[in-house]
Amino acid sequence: MNKKMLALITLVFCFSSAFADANYECVTDLVSGIHYNEKLNEWENATYLPGERFVITKRGENSYHVRRLGLNISWSATCTRQTDQTEDSFSCMDGAEQFHFNRKELRFTAIRYFGYWNGSNDSVSISIGRCFSE
């Protein structure tokens, strides 16, 4: 095998290894939801400040770890590609939070639905945003 071919194989191997261990940082573009106004004793539409961040780390063949950064209540979950999704997508759920990510489009949605159904007045929200490969 000549040196050029060996160099090319080495380069391809290094590139594919780096991609296999790819990490993503995701930032919300918009967060909207429903918030309970205790003063008025009623539910209201709410728009929250964007900028919430998530970090995605590849853990195995079809497994990822998602961690939310910068909130008082931390959240993380291990995610896998589900059979009803494309090869480029995965979802995860932990508690009453869900995270959906598409590696091809580099988009995500995060949903928090904890509270109302079990008797509390916690806010419910959905976030959308974009991810960037580190």
N, C-alpha and C positions, 0 to 999 in steps of 0.2 A: 504494500500500500504506500502510495507516495505521500510526501509531507503535506501537500495542499489538501488532499482528501482527509488525512488524519486531523488537520486543523479544522476543517469544516465539520467533521463529526464531533469533535470536541466542543466547538462553538454551539452546535445544535443541541448537544447534551446539556451544556451549561444553561442555555436559554430555556429549554424545556424544564429543567430542574428548578430554575428560578420561578417560572410560571406556576409549576405545581405547588410551590410553597407561597403563592401569592397572598398578600394581605391587602385588604381594602379598608379605606377610611371613608365613611359615609356621613354626609351632612344634610340635615333637613332643609328643604326649600319652603315648605308650608306645613303648618300644623293647624288643624281645625277640629272642633269637637263640641261637646255639650258640657256646660258647667252649671252647678247648682248655686244660685244666688241666695244666700241665707237671709239677707236683709229683706228681699222681696218674697222669699219663700217660694221660689219658682225656678224652673230650668231655663237657661238661656243658651243661644248659640255662642260659641267662643272661638276666637282665633288667638293662638299662642305665638310667642316669638319663635322664629326659625333659628337654626343654629345647633340644635341638639346633634350630638355626634355618636356614631357607632363604629366599632372596629371589628372587622371580620378576619379570622385566621383560619386557614385550611388545616384540618386535623387528620384527614385520611382521604381515601379514595372518593367518597361521597359525603364527607362529614366536615362541617365548619363550626367554629365557635364564634358567637356574636356577643359583643359586650357593649353596653351603653355607657357613655362617659359623661361626667359633669352634672349629674343630678344627685340630689340628696339620697334618693332611693336607687341603689344600683340594681342592674338587671343584666343577666347573661343567660345564654342557652346554647346547647349544642344542636346543630341543625343538620338535616340530611335532605337529599333530593327525594322527592316523593314521586310515586309512579304516575300521578296525574299532572305532572309538570314536565316542561322541556328539560333537555340535558343541561341547559344554561341556568336553570332556576332551582332555588331551594327555599324551603320554609322552615320555621321553627316556632315553637310555642313553649312558654314556661310561665306557669301561673296563668294570669289573665292578660298576657301580652303575646303578640304574634309579630314575627318579622319575616318579610318576603323579599328575596333578592334575585335579580337577574344579572349574571356575570356578563352577558353579551351587551345588554343595554346599559349596564351600570346604573340601574335604578332600583329603588327599594320603597316598600311601604312598611310602616310600623303601626300597630293597632293596640290601643289600651282600652280594654272594656271592663275593667274591674270596678266593682262598687255597687252600682244601682241594683242589679239583680239580687244581691244578697243583703239589701237593707241599708246600705250606706249611701252617701251622697257624693261619692268620688266622681271626678270628671271622667268623661269618655272622650278619646281622641284618636285621630288618624293622622299620621305624618307621611309625607312623600318627600323623596329627595334623591340625590345623586351620589354615586360612589366613585372613588378614585383609587387606582392601583398604586400601592406604595413602591 
